[in-house]
Amino acid sequence: MLRRISWKAPIKDWYWKQTDQKILFNSLFHRSLNRKVTAIGNRSFSTAVPEKNDRDFQKRASDFADVSARGIGQVIFLNSQTSGLAILGGLALGDPYLATMATIGTITATGTAKLAGIDSTSINDGLLGYNGCLVGCAAAVFGPASIMACTTTTLVGSAATPFVASALKESMGNMPQWTFAFNIVTLTNLLRTRPFLPPPPSGETETFVLEELMSKDFEALVMARESTTVPSPSVGDLMMSPLKGISQIFVVESSLSGAVIVGGIASYSPMLAAHAVVGSAIGTLMGLVTGAEMTELTMGLYGFNSALTSMGVGVFFVHSTPTMLLSAGGAALTASLFGAMKTVFGAYGAPALTLPFCFTMSACYLLPKQIPALVLAKSPHSPEKNQA
């Protein structure tokens, strides 16, 4: 007898098998969707991966900004984002264009060091950004008048400083590099280009003699000349010169900028701020005693290298009476050295920059080998925190 086969059974099995697969697929799909999709109203946006990328980018940008701000602060030995931003604000008050170039220089030097894979600890402490900051400051004052050319000079010079600093680290051993990298890069450019600049107009004396010969009324000419004579600096200008000396570290001539910078230093270390002001004052006084021009004194030109030396002593030595004497003596010696080097470099149309500070501070750093009372700090920070 033939067995009757129902055609409905296979169809039913196939139907339920397909249904089970659909249920399983829908379950897995919705489970995955719940993890990756955030519902907002009636719309849904895939945000899991972009949000993570945004957070990573924001963290990297924040870290880079922090390191760059520290680089500005490290020009005067301040490993502090807050102090760096205060200094940048002071520069912007005195010379916004220069502050922009300083920022570009710091960012370029820091970014180049990161891309080159140089020591990450030095990068994070801002030690590979501060030379770039100074390159930007110098380019804004001594560099080309064109904004494009000045920016290019800043970018190229700042990008070179991390490599010069890395080479100096190997050659100078345990001694800090100070601002040698900035001086090498900037003076290489200035000594090459400034002697070829067109000569300035004929001097005031020659013009006066020519006018005297051509004038029929000599007394009227003298009275006219006296009425247009620039007034000599006053005692008040001389009193403000220590603050201008501190601002001149960044090639800015502004007592207001100097006061803001001192405030930034004081937020990091009040005693270090005292080192800066007293050092700049001693340098100015030394210039006055040695017969420097009053205009140069009131511009703060005899104060900035001396302020750097005093701060360097305060940062790298344990606070003591011999250290304070070294700070004052180093400031005086730096001012004398600046007067000599200014004359030498001036003959080639270039400034001495911070070389007087570099040489004097290098000598001070070696003194503990001969003078036991001078003790180098184990972890240099500030007079308040330095310990043997």
C-alpha positions as CSV (number, residue, x, y, z in Angstrom):
1,M,0.0,0.0,0.0
2,L,1.5,3.4,-1.0
3,R,2.2,5.9,1.8
4,R,0.6,9.2,1.1
5,I,3.1,12.0,1.5
6,S,1.8,15.4,2.6
7,W,3.2,18.3,0.7
8,K,2.4,20.7,3.5
9,A,5.0,19.3,6.0
10,P,8.2,20.4,4.1
11,I,6.7,23.8,3.4
12,K,5.8,24.2,7.1
13,D,9.3,23.2,8.2
14,W,10.9,25.6,5.7
15,Y,8.6,28.4,6.9
16,W,9.5,28.0,10.6
17,K,13.2,27.7,9.8
18,Q,13.1,31.0,7.9
19,T,11.2,32.7,10.6
20,D,13.7,31.6,13.3
21,Q,16.5,32.9,11.2
22,K,14.8,36.3,10.8
23,I,14.1,36.5,14.5
24,L,17.8,35.7,15.3
25,F,19.0,38.3,12.7
26,N,16.7,41.0,14.0
27,S,17.8,40.4,17.5
28,L,21.5,40.6,16.6
29,F,20.9,43.7,14.5
30,H,19.0,45.6,17.1
31,R,21.5,44.7,19.8
32,S,24.3,46.1,17.7
33,L,22.3,49.1,16.7
34,N,21.6,49.9,20.4
35,R,25.3,50.0,21.1
36,K,26.3,52.2,18.1
37,V,23.4,54.5,17.6
38,T,22.1,57.3,19.8
39,A,18.5,58.3,19.3
40,I,17.7,62.0,19.4
41,G,14.0,62.7,18.9
42,N,12.9,61.0,15.7
43,R,16.4,61.0,14.2
44,S,19.3,58.7,14.8
45,F,23.0,59.5,14.4
46,S,26.0,57.1,14.4
47,T,28.2,58.8,17.1
48,A,30.3,56.1,18.8
49,V,33.4,56.3,16.6
50,P,33.3,60.1,15.8
51,E,32.8,60.9,19.4
52,K,35.9,58.9,20.4
53,N,37.9,60.6,17.6
54,D,36.7,64.0,18.7
55,R,37.7,63.3,22.3
56,D,41.2,62.1,21.2
57,F,41.7,65.2,19.0
58,Q,40.6,67.5,21.7
59,K,42.9,65.9,24.2
60,R,45.9,66.1,21.8
61,A,45.1,69.7,21.0
62,S,44.8,70.6,24.7
63,D,48.1,68.8,25.4
64,F,49.8,70.6,22.6
65,A,48.5,74.0,23.7
66,D,49.7,73.3,27.3
67,V,53.2,72.3,26.0
68,S,53.4,75.4,23.8
69,A,52.4,77.7,26.7
70,R,55.1,76.1,28.8
71,G,57.5,76.8,26.0
72,I,56.8,80.5,26.2
73,G,57.2,80.3,30.0
74,Q,60.5,78.4,29.7
75,V,62.1,81.5,28.1
76,I,62.5,82.7,31.7
77,F,62.6,79.3,33.4
78,L,58.9,78.9,34.2
79,N,57.6,75.4,33.7
80,S,54.0,76.6,33.9
81,Q,51.2,76.9,31.4
82,T,49.6,79.7,33.4
83,S,52.8,81.8,33.6
84,G,53.3,81.2,29.8
85,L,49.9,82.6,29.0
86,A,50.4,85.6,31.3
87,I,53.7,86.3,29.5
88,L,52.0,86.0,26.1
89,G,49.3,88.5,27.3
90,G,52.0,90.9,28.4
91,L,53.7,90.7,25.0
92,A,50.3,91.3,23.2
93,L,49.9,94.5,25.2
94,G,53.3,95.8,24.2
95,D,53.4,94.5,20.6
96,P,50.6,92.3,19.2
97,Y,52.6,91.6,16.0
98,L,55.5,90.4,18.0
99,A,53.2,88.3,20.2
100,T,51.8,86.6,17.1
101,M,55.3,85.8,15.8
102,A,56.3,84.5,19.2
103,T,53.3,82.1,19.2
104,I,54.1,80.9,15.7
105,G,57.7,80.3,16.6
106,T,56.8,78.3,19.7
107,I,54.2,76.2,18.0
108,T,56.5,75.5,15.1
109,A,59.5,74.5,17.3
110,T,57.3,72.3,19.5
111,G,55.5,70.7,16.5
112,T,58.8,70.0,14.7
113,A,60.3,68.4,17.9
114,K,57.2,66.1,18.1
115,L,57.3,65.1,14.4
116,A,61.1,64.4,14.7
117,G,60.5,62.2,17.7
118,I,62.9,64.1,20.0
119,D,62.9,63.4,23.8
120,S,59.2,63.6,24.9
121,T,60.1,64.7,28.4
122,S,61.9,67.8,27.1
123,I,59.0,68.5,24.8
124,N,56.3,68.2,27.5
125,D,58.3,70.5,29.8
126,G,58.5,73.2,27.0
127,L,62.2,72.9,26.7
128,L,62.2,72.5,22.9
129,G,59.7,75.4,22.3
130,Y,61.3,78.4,24.1
131,N,64.1,79.0,21.5
132,G,61.4,79.1,18.8
133,C,59.5,81.7,20.8
134,L,62.6,83.9,20.9
135,V,63.3,83.4,17.2
136,G,59.8,84.7,16.5
137,C,60.3,87.7,18.7
138,A,63.6,88.6,17.1
139,A,62.2,88.1,13.6
140,A,59.4,90.6,14.4
141,V,61.9,93.3,15.4
142,F,65.1,92.6,13.4
143,G,63.6,90.6,10.5
144,P,62.1,91.6,7.2
145,A,59.4,94.3,7.1
146,S,57.1,92.1,4.9
147,I,54.7,90.0,7.0
148,M,55.1,87.1,4.7
149,A,58.9,87.2,4.7
150,C,58.9,87.6,8.5
151,T,56.6,84.7,9.0
152,T,58.7,82.5,6.7
153,T,61.8,83.5,8.6
154,T,60.1,82.6,11.9
155,L,58.9,79.2,10.6
156,V,62.3,78.2,9.1
157,G,64.3,79.5,12.1
158,S,62.0,78.0,14.7
159,A,62.0,74.6,13.0
160,A,65.8,74.5,13.2
161,T,66.0,75.2,16.9
162,P,65.0,71.7,18.2
163,F,67.8,70.1,16.2
164,V,70.4,72.7,17.3
165,A,69.2,72.3,20.9
166,S,69.5,68.5,20.6
167,A,73.1,68.8,19.3
168,L,74.0,71.2,22.1
169,K,72.6,68.8,24.7
170,E,75.2,66.2,23.6
171,S,78.0,68.7,23.5
172,M,77.3,70.6,26.7
173,G,76.8,67.5,28.9
174,N,74.9,68.2,32.2
175,M,75.0,72.0,31.7
176,P,71.7,73.5,30.5
177,Q,71.7,74.9,26.9
178,W,70.4,78.3,28.0
179,T,69.4,80.2,24.8
180,F,72.4,79.2,22.7
181,A,70.2,77.6,20.1
182,F,68.2,80.8,19.6
183,N,71.4,82.9,19.3
184,I,73.0,80.5,16.8
185,V,70.0,80.4,14.5
186,T,69.1,84.1,14.7
187,L,72.6,85.5,14.5
188,T,73.4,83.2,11.6
189,N,70.6,84.9,9.8
190,L,71.2,88.5,10.9
191,L,75.0,88.4,10.4
192,R,74.4,87.2,6.9
193,T,71.7,89.6,5.9
194,R,71.9,92.9,7.9
195,P,75.4,94.0,6.5
196,F,73.8,94.1,3.0
197,L,71.0,96.4,4.0
198,P,71.1,99.9,2.4
199,P,73.0,102.4,4.5
200,P,70.9,104.7,6.7
201,P,70.3,108.4,5.7
202,S,73.2,110.8,6.4
203,G,73.7,111.7,10.0
204,E,72.1,114.6,11.9
205,T,75.5,116.3,12.2
206,E,76.1,116.4,8.4
207,T,72.6,117.7,7.8
208,F,73.1,120.4,10.4
209,V,76.4,121.6,8.9
210,L,74.9,121.7,5.4
211,E,71.9,123.7,6.6
212,E,74.3,126.0,8.5
213,L,76.3,126.7,5.4
214,M,73.2,127.4,3.3
215,S,71.4,129.5,5.9
216,K,71.6,133.2,6.0
217,D,70.2,133.4,9.5
218,F,72.2,131.1,11.8
219,E,70.5,132.2,15.0
220,A,67.0,131.4,13.6
221,L,68.3,128.0,12.5
222,V,69.6,127.2,15.9
223,M,66.3,128.1,17.5
224,A,64.4,126.0,15.0
225,R,66.7,123.1,15.7
226,E,66.3,123.4,19.5
227,S,62.5,123.5,19.2
228,T,62.6,120.1,17.4
229,T,65.1,118.4,19.6
230,V,63.9,115.2,21.2
231,P,63.8,115.7,25.0
232,S,66.4,113.8,27.0
233,P,65.2,110.9,29.2
234,S,63.9,111.9,32.6
235,V,64.4,110.3,36.0
236,G,61.0,108.7,35.7
237,D,62.1,107.0,32.5
238,L,65.2,105.7,34.3
239,M,63.1,104.4,37.1
240,M,60.9,102.4,34.7
241,S,63.9,100.9,32.9
242,P,64.1,97.7,35.1
243,L,60.6,96.8,34.0
244,K,61.5,97.6,30.4
245,G,64.6,95.4,30.8
246,I,62.4,92.5,31.7
247,S,60.2,93.1,28.7
248,Q,63.3,93.4,26.5
249,I,64.0,89.7,27.2
250,F,61.3,89.2,24.5
251,V,62.5,92.2,22.5
252,V,59.6,94.4,23.6
253,E,60.1,97.9,25.0
254,S,57.2,98.4,27.3
255,S,57.1,98.9,31.1
256,L,53.5,97.7,31.1
257,S,54.5,94.4,29.4
258,G,57.4,94.2,31.9
259,A,54.9,94.6,34.8
260,V,52.6,91.8,33.4
261,I,55.6,89.5,32.9
262,V,56.7,90.1,36.5
263,G,53.2,89.2,37.6
264,G,53.5,86.0,35.7
265,I,56.8,85.2,37.3
266,A,55.4,86.0,40.8
267,S,52.5,83.6,40.2
268,Y,55.2,80.9,39.7
269,S,57.6,82.1,42.4
270,P,57.6,85.5,44.2
271,M,61.3,85.1,45.0
272,L,62.2,84.5,41.4
273,A,60.3,87.7,40.5
274,A,62.5,89.5,42.9
275,H,65.6,88.1,41.2
276,A,64.3,89.3,37.9
277,V,63.6,92.9,39.0
278,V,66.7,93.3,41.1
279,G,68.9,91.8,38.3
280,S,67.5,94.1,35.7
281,A,68.0,97.1,38.1
282,I,71.6,96.1,38.7
283,G,72.3,95.8,35.0
284,T,70.8,99.3,34.4
285,L,72.9,100.7,37.3
286,M,76.0,99.1,35.9
287,G,75.4,100.6,32.5
288,L,74.9,104.0,34.1
289,V,78.2,103.7,36.0
290,T,80.1,102.6,32.9
291,G,78.9,105.6,30.9
292,A,76.3,103.9,28.7
293,E,74.0,106.2,26.7
294,M,70.9,107.3,28.7
295,T,68.6,106.3,25.8
296,E,69.9,102.7,25.9
297,L,69.4,102.6,29.6
298,T,65.8,103.8,29.5
299,M,65.0,101.3,26.8
300,G,66.0,98.5,29.1
301,L,68.9,97.3,26.9
302,Y,71.2,96.9,29.9
303,G,68.7,95.1,32.0
304,F,67.4,92.1,30.1
305,N,70.6,89.9,30.0
306,S,71.2,90.7,33.7
307,A,67.7,89.8,34.6
308,L,68.1,86.4,32.9
309,T,71.4,85.8,34.7
310,S,69.8,86.6,38.1
311,M,66.8,84.3,37.4
312,G,69.1,81.6,36.2
313,V,71.0,81.6,39.4
314,G,67.8,81.6,41.4
315,V,66.4,78.6,39.5
316,F,69.5,76.4,39.4
317,F,71.1,77.1,42.8
318,V,69.9,76.3,46.3
319,H,68.8,79.5,47.9
320,S,71.4,80.9,50.3
321,T,73.4,84.1,51.0
322,P,76.2,83.1,48.6
323,T,73.6,82.4,45.9
324,M,72.1,85.9,46.3
325,L,75.6,87.4,46.1
326,L,76.2,85.4,42.9
327,S,72.9,86.6,41.5
328,A,73.9,90.2,42.0
329,G,77.4,89.8,40.9
330,G,76.4,87.8,37.8
331,A,73.9,90.6,36.9
332,A,76.7,93.2,37.1
333,L,79.1,91.1,35.1
334,T,76.5,90.4,32.4
335,A,75.8,94.1,31.9
336,S,79.5,94.8,31.4
337,L,79.8,91.9,29.0
338,F,76.8,93.2,27.1
339,G,78.4,96.6,26.7
340,A,81.4,95.0,25.1
341,M,79.6,92.6,22.9
342,K,77.1,95.2,21.8
343,T,79.9,97.2,20.3
344,V,81.4,94.2,18.5
345,F,78.2,92.9,17.0
346,G,77.0,96.5,16.3
347,A,79.9,96.8,13.9
348,Y,78.3,94.1,11.7
349,G,74.8,95.6,12.1
350,A,73.5,92.8,14.5
351,P,72.5,92.8,18.1
352,A,74.2,90.8,20.8
353,L,70.9,89.1,21.7
354,T,71.2,87.0,24.9
355,L,74.8,85.8,24.3
356,P,76.1,87.8,27.4
357,F,73.6,85.9,29.6
358,C,74.6,82.6,28.0
359,F,78.3,83.1,28.7
360,T,78.0,84.5,32.2
361,M,75.5,81.9,33.3
362,S,77.7,79.1,31.9
363,A,80.5,80.4,34.1
364,C,78.2,80.7,37.1
365,Y,77.1,77.1,36.6
366,L,80.7,75.8,36.9
367,L,81.5,77.8,40.1
368,P,80.2,75.1,42.6
369,K,83.2,73.0,41.7
370,Q,85.5,75.7,43.1
371,I,83.1,77.3,45.7
372,P,81.5,74.7,48.0
373,A,79.1,77.2,49.5
374,L,77.3,77.4,46.1
375,V,75.1,74.3,45.7
376,L,73.3,73.3,42.6
377,A,69.7,72.3,43.0
378,K,68.9,68.6,42.6
379,S,65.6,69.4,40.8
380,P,65.8,73.0,39.6
381,H,62.5,74.9,40.1
382,S,62.6,78.1,42.2
383,P,64.3,79.6,45.2
384,E,61.4,78.5,47.4
385,K,61.5,74.8,46.3
386,N,65.2,74.2,45.4
387,Q,66.9,71.6,47.6
388,A,70.4,70.1,47.5
